Amino acid sequence: MKSRSLIIAAALGLLILIFTAACTFESMDEQDREETFSVDNLAGQTVTLIVPHGAGGGYDTYARLIAPFLEKHTGATVVVENISGAAGVPGRNELWFAEPDGYTIGISAYSSIIMNEINDLEAAEYSAKDFIYLAKITGEPTLIATGAAGNINSFQDLVQMEMIKYGEPSVVDDTYFNTMVFGNDHELNILPVTGYEGTAELMLALFRNEFDILNRSLSNLLGFIDSGEVIPLVLNGFTRSEQLPDVPTMLELADSETAKDHAFLFATIVENSRGFLAPPGMSPDAVSTWQEVLEVVLSDPELLEAANRNNLPINYMPGEEVSDLIMEAVRLGEGIKPLIKKLAEEAE
């Protein structure tokens, strides 16, 4: 009798153990399901899209062009948040410290992040290797240009000038260092004129003859070139632009191995000029979801047609490839660090 009671007790104990284990596994499955992030999580939610530049500039224009297509393909409401100042550094800092929950992403200059890393910029609290890269929107050359009302018509005219006033929002952006390194390589006496809020304000200042040259993305300047208000001088890119076949590249003008190395580095940097990124710590599920969404969005025929109408090139690249290119650019940048630091000290 006692033996039978022991058997029954053992059986009951085993059943309790099995039931407890089943509940535990079910609880773990529910937790896993809760941690999984997919496009369904975005439907009906608000997504913040941080733009580390003021309204009306090139990055803001891209953000507001693409935002409706993000909504179209996710069902989310996308709120564009402009954070201007200091060539995008405060806005990128904001994104860096954002909650990595999948509901905050950004659009910014990969090139600036690379340059900040090369320059060891103290104000930049982010790290190029730890940002999460979701998709490149476009890589496009930048252009040194001048106002048509002045007396500059070519690179050769710059060489003849005793001093060249150069307009730039700040002394921390990649376009600043690109211009100053180019000037150093060609013994141009360039005086930076800074403090402008962004590209829109910079263009107005150019037309007021507050400086001689600027260096901005090609898409920002093509309309002004077509209208005859701006004259293109030198292109920063690997090859000449189809839109400006007569404008030489910095690589073409390089007259020393050092100048060629510098021109090659900056051409590499602008190949990563604009794209989407996310704060570090975002879950792999959220990262892959956004990468998949952006592949669809940046291939949407309706978006591509609208971008083409507005002279806004879109050359999609997956986030994994972007990350590899950025790490390579940072590696190449090690060789130019002494000159960059010298230019940064002179600007202070």
N, C-alpha and C positions, 0 to 999 in steps of 0.2 A: 504493500500500500504506500509505504514511504517512498519506495523507488518510483512508483507511478506518479506521485506528487512532484518528485524532483524532475521527472521527464516533462510534465506539463509546465512547470515553472520555467524550465530551460527553453521550451518551445515558445512560451509567451515572451521571454526575454529576447529571443532571436527575432520574433515578429516586431517587437518594439524597436530593436536595433535597425532592422530593415526599413521600417517606417520612418525612423529619424533620419537615416541616411538618404532616403528618397526625398524627404522634405528639404534636406540640406542641399542636395543636387538641384532640386527644383528652384530653390532660393538663389543658388549660384547662376542657374540658367536665366532667371528673371533679371539678376544683376547684370549679366553679360548683355541681355537684350536692351537694358536701360542704357548701357554704356555705348552701344552701337549707334553710330551717327550716319544717317543717310540723307538723301535729298528730301525724304518725307519729313525729316525734322525741320526743314527750312520752310515748308509750306505754312502760310499763315503767320509766320514770325517776322520780326523786324531785324534786318541785317544792317549794321553800320559799315559804311564804306569810307574809310578815312583817306582824305586827299591832303597830303602835307604841303599844300600850296594854296594860294588865294583863288577866289572865283574868277573865271574868265581866262585863265592861263591854259597852257597845253594839257596838263594833267587833269585839270578840272573838266576841260572839254571832252577828253577821252572818258572820264568817269561818268559824266552825264549822258554821253552817247551810249555807253555800254549798260548803265544801270537798268533801263527798261528791259533789256534782254536778259539780265540776271533775274529780274522779276518774272519774265515770261517763262523761263526754264526752271524756276524753283518754286514759284508761288509765294515768295517772300516779298515783303515791302523793303526796298533798299533806300536808306537814308544816307545821302552824301554829306559828310562832315568835313568842311574845309578848316585846316589849321595852318595858317600862313606864318611866314617869318623864317629868317636864318636859313634860307635855301632848303627848307624842308626838314631840318633837323628836329625841331620841336614836334612836328607831326609824326615823324618816324619814331621818336621817343614815346609818344602817346600810343602808337600801335604796338610797340615793343612791350609795354606794360599792360596792354589790354588783356581782359580775361580771355584765355584761349579756348573758349567754349564753342567755337565754330560760327558765332554770330557777329564777329568783328573781323573784317579783312581790310586791306589797304591797297592803294595803287600809288606807285611812286617810282622814282628813278633808281633802278638797280645800279646805274653808273655812279650815282652820288654815294650809295652805300659802299661801293667798292673804293671810291676815292676817300671817304671818311676813314675806312679801314687802313688804307695806305698812309694817310696823313696822321693816324692815331689821334683823331679829333676828340678832344676832351669832352666837348658838349654832346657828342653822340654817345648815348648810353647803350646803344645796340651794337651787335657784332654781326658782321657779314656772314660768318659761318653758322650762326644760330638762328637767323631769320628763316622762316619757312617760305619757300618760293613756289607759287601755285601755277603761274603761267606767264610767259612773256607775251605782251601785247604786240610790241614792235621794237625793232632795233633800227634806229635811223641815224644818219650822220648829223652832226652839228655844222654850223656855218658861221664863219667870221664874215660879217657884212657891215656896210656903212650906209648912211643916208644919201639919197640921190642929190640933196641940196648942197653937199660938200664938194671938195675937190679931189676926192679919192676914187679911183676907178679900177685899181688892180693891186695885187700884192707888191709889185714893183714900186708903186706910189708909197706904200707903207715903209719900204726900205729907205726911201729918200727923206722921210720925216724925222725931225729932231726929237719929237715927242708925240706919242699917240695916246690919246685919252680913251680909255676902255670902260664901258658901262657894264655893271654886273650887280645883281642884288646883294651878293655877299662874297666874302673871300674864303668860303669853305666848300663851294660846289665844284663839281668836276669841270664845268665849262671855264671857271676861273683858272684852275690849274692848267687846263689844256692850253688856254690862251697865253698864260704867263710862261709856261715851258716852251711853247712855240716861239714866243718872243725872245726868250733866253737863247734858244738854239740858233736864231737868226739875227741876234744882236740888235733887236728892236727895243727902243726905250719906251716901255708901256707903263702908263700911269693909270692905275685902277680908279674908277669913280663909282663908289658903291652906295648902298643904302636904299635901293629901290625895292618895292614890295614884291614885284614879280614881272613877268614878261609884258603884260599890258602896260604897266607903268613905265617899264624900260623902253618900250617902243615910243611912247609919247615923249620921253626924255631925248631919245635919238632925234626925233623930228624937231625938237626944240634946240638941237645942236649943243646939248650939254656934254657930249663926248663924241668921239670919232667913230668908234667901232663897237660892236657887240658880238656875242657868240651864243646862238640859240639853235634849237632843233630846226631842221630843214622845214618841217611841216608848219612851224610857227611863222616862217618868213616867206614861204612861196607866194602867198597872196599879195604881200607887199612888193615882192619882186615883180610879179605879173602886172601890178598896177604902176610900176615904175618908181615907186617911192624908196625902194631899197636896192642897193647894188651888192651882189654877192662877190666875195673876194677869195676866200680859201675854204675848202671843205675838209672836215675831219671825218674820214671814212676810208675804207679799203679801196674803193674805186670811185670814179667820177659818177655823179648823179645823172640819170637819164634826163631829168628835168633841166639840169644845168651842165650840159656836156662841155662847155668851155671853161668851167671853173676848176682850177687845179686842186689836187688833194695835198694835205700836209706830207703824205708819204712821197709824192712826186717832188715836192720842193725840198725835201730833206737833203742836205749836202754833206752829211757826215754819218758815220755808223751810229753815233750816239743819237743824232736827230732822227734817224730811221727807227731806232729802237723805241724812242719816245713816241713817235708818230704811230708806230705799230700798236703800242700799249693803249694809247687813247682811242685808236680805231677799234680795238678789241672792246674797250669799255663802252663805247656808244652802240656796239652790237647788242648790248643789254640795257637799253636806255629806259624802257617803260614796261612795267608789268605789275601783276598782282602778287601780294605776299601776305603772310599771316604771322601773328605773334608766336614766339617759341612756346612749346608745351602743348600745342594743339594735338588732339588724339590722332593716331594714324587713320582712323575711320573718317574723321572730319577732313583731314588733309586730302585723302583720296577722293572724297565726295566733291570737295571744291575743285580739285584738279579735273575730275570728270565733267563737272558742270561747266567749267571754263573752256574746256576743249569743245564742248557743244556750242557754247555761247559765241566763242571767237571763230567758229566755223559757220555760224548762222548766215545764210545768203542775204537775208534782209539787213543784218548788221553790216556785212561787208559792202553791200551796195550803198548804204548810208555813209559809211566811212569813206568810200571812194568819192562820193559826191562832195564831201567836205575836206578832201585832200588829207585824210588822216589814215596813214598806212597801218595795216594790221598784218603782222607776220608772226603768227602763233608759234610758240615753242613750249613743249611740256615742262613742268616744273623741275623734274629730275635733271633734264638737260641744262636748264638754266642754272641750277645749283652747281653743276660741274663747271660750267663756263665761268661763273663768278669766282669759284675757288681758284681756277686757273689765272684769272685776271689779278686776284690778290697775290698769287705767287709771283707773277710777272712784275707786280708793283713793288716788290721788295727792292729791286735794283734802282728804282727811282726815288726811294724814300729820302735820301740825303738832300736832293734838289727840292723835293716837295717841302720838306721841313724848313729849308732855307727860305723858300718863297713865302711860307706861312709866317715865319718870324719877321720877314721884311714887311709883311702886311699889317702886323700888329702896331 
